[in-house]
Amino acid sequence: MAKAVAETFPMNGGEGVHSYTQNSSHQRDGLNSSKAVIDEAIAEKLDITSFSTSDPFTIADFGCSTGPNTFVVVQNVVDAIKLKYQKCPSLSRHIPEFQVYFNDHIDNDFNTLFKSIPLEKKYFAAGVPGSFYGRLFPKASLHFVHSSYALQWLSTVPSELLDKNSPARNKGRVTYGNAPDEVVKAFKAQFEKDMSSFLNARAEEVIPGGLMALLLVATPDEIPSPKSIFIGLFDLMGSCLMDMAKIGILSEAEIDSFNLPVYSTTRKEMEELVEINGGFTIEDMEQLIHMAPDAEKCSKHLRAGMENVFKEHFGSDIMDELFDRFTKKIEESLILSEGSLTPNELFVILKRKETVVVGSGMIRRAWWKDPNGFEVMEVGLVVVVAARLEMVVQGGCWGSVFGGDGGRVLWWRMGEGLILVEAKVRDGGGMGEKVGC
Ligand SMILES: C[S@@+](CC[C@H](N)C(=O)[O-])C[C@H]1O[C@@H](n2cnc3c(N)ncnc32)[C@H](O)[C@@H]1O
């Protein structure tokens, strides 16, 4: 399996004054307000009758950080799924065991995460290190996927931003707010590539019928993306760095060669990317208004999340001064009061498309006379599966297959190639009818 290459900038670890653990209550508020949407999706969109009752129910939180937010989410999901089983007459006595996977970059402070796993938890816990832009789990092994405030992180800074000869060279800025179109396009293209990788990997890993809940930093479609509060805050951070360059604490060249690998998506962009991926249906997509905290808290939260990126490039000595200046800039600007009035987050519920077997059977592969004159018939087993109308034919031969539910596939093999002549698929049919709860 190819290794996904990613730059990793972990949140501040431990439990100290600048740690993510101590400075992530704003994200926790957002998670608490999205709880109702997750509960509803589990109650109404998750078809637990299609899952095996002997296997554990698997949940993965992608970009979990050090806690405690991830534990709150995971417990909510476990509770909602248990309730669903309890309410289903045929399954109420078959509540599965729960296996929870906590994923983050290899540099994440997993020690702090593991030390703070709630003692009273009613699930098995495991850490899964690595970038979520690549494959991390076996095929069709996850029932419920969650990710919050993590997919704004790009896998890398787009290379053209650092190219001195490129029109996308991002001079004097650290992000794409107030930047020329070429810079905005470079960030957008990187996001599209990364989100496609995320969706492709999860389409392999999520079991058909499984759900994915994503809480994303986002910008309303109606306003230009660079004007989002999230990107606006990083523009202020860039201007703090430029102020420090003016008084000789830094050089402008250091700022020119630095960009933050973050992006704030839009609803339209997400709809298009999910559509292109083709493996999921959009069950819900809601824009959320999440009131920003005051300047000091906002600065502390961003320090807990972003300090390592700045430290790696500019060194740790200037961090206190940089974030003091940042707090003052936020206070002086109207960004929090104005930005809080427009939706700045997007909550997305996706469902992995069902795969149905539309037909299987023995068919004639070849027929010839052997040297003794006997007629020989070679037969092969063919299974035809379809995810909605996207056909996947496993096995190669010529002939036709008729599914018990009326689904029908005809094909003709020429050399190594396979030409699909006709495909009629009935949604939801195939082997075994579904029973709703
Ligand atoms: C702001 S924290 C969010 C933590 C938690 N989900 C919450 O809602 O509070 C973002 C996390 O995503 C992780 N992250 C960013 N890019 C990632 C990637 N490509 N693969 C895995 N984790 C990633 C970061 O390391 C960080 O821990």
The ligand as a Tripos MOL2 file, in Angstrom:
@<TRIPOS>MOLECULE
LIG
   27    29     1     0     0
SMALL
NO_CHARGES

@<TRIPOS>ATOM
      1 C1         -8.1880   21.2450   15.7420 C.3       1 LIG1
      2 S1         -7.7910   19.5920   16.0500 S.3       1 LIG1
      3 C2         -9.4030   18.8820   16.2320 C.3       1 LIG1
      4 C3         -9.4450   17.8670   17.3250 C.3       1 LIG1
      5 C4        -10.8130   17.2750   17.6070 C.3       1 LIG1
      6 N1        -11.3420   16.5850   16.4820 N.3       1 LIG1
      7 C5        -11.7840   18.3290   18.0840 C.2       1 LIG1
      8 O1        -12.8310   18.4980   17.4340 O.co2     1 LIG1
      9 O2        -11.5250   18.9850   19.0650 O.co2     1 LIG1
     10 C6         -7.3140   18.9880   14.4420 C.3       1 LIG1
     11 C7         -6.5980   17.6530   14.5020 C.3       1 LIG1
     12 O3         -6.5180   17.1020   13.1730 O.3       1 LIG1
     13 C8         -5.2620   16.4790   13.0420 C.3       1 LIG1
     14 N2         -4.9310   16.3380   11.6240 N.ar      1 LIG1
     15 C9         -4.7070   17.3120   10.7260 C.ar      1 LIG1
     16 N3         -4.3980   16.7810    9.5450 N.ar      1 LIG1
     17 C10        -4.4410   15.4290    9.6980 C.ar      1 LIG1
     18 C11        -4.2160   14.3270    8.8360 C.ar      1 LIG1
     19 N4         -3.8870   14.5140    7.5620 N.pl3     1 LIG1
     20 N5         -4.3320   13.0840    9.3320 N.ar      1 LIG1
     21 C12        -4.6700   12.8810   10.6410 C.ar      1 LIG1
     22 N6         -4.8990   13.8890   11.5080 N.ar      1 LIG1
     23 C13        -4.7760   15.1560   11.0430 C.ar      1 LIG1
     24 C14        -4.3120   17.3940   13.7890 C.3       1 LIG1
     25 O4         -3.0970   16.7410   14.1010 O.3       1 LIG1
     26 C15        -5.1620   17.7620   14.9910 C.3       1 LIG1
     27 O5         -4.9360   16.9130   16.0680 O.3       1 LIG1
@<TRIPOS>BOND
     1     1     2 1
     2     2     3 1
     3     2    10 1
     4     3     4 1
     5     4     5 1
     6     5     6 1
     7     5     7 1
     8     7     8 2
     9     7     9 1
    10    10    11 1
    11    11    12 1
    12    11    26 1
    13    12    13 1
    14    13    14 1
    15    13    24 1
    16    14    15 ar
    17    14    23 ar
    18    15    16 ar
    19    16    17 ar
    20    17    18 ar
    21    17    23 ar
    22    18    19 1
    23    18    20 ar
    24    20    21 ar
    25    21    22 ar
    26    22    23 ar
    27    24    25 1
    28    24    26 1
    29    26    27 1
@<TRIPOS>SUBSTRUCTURE
     1 LIG1         1 GROUP 0 **** ****
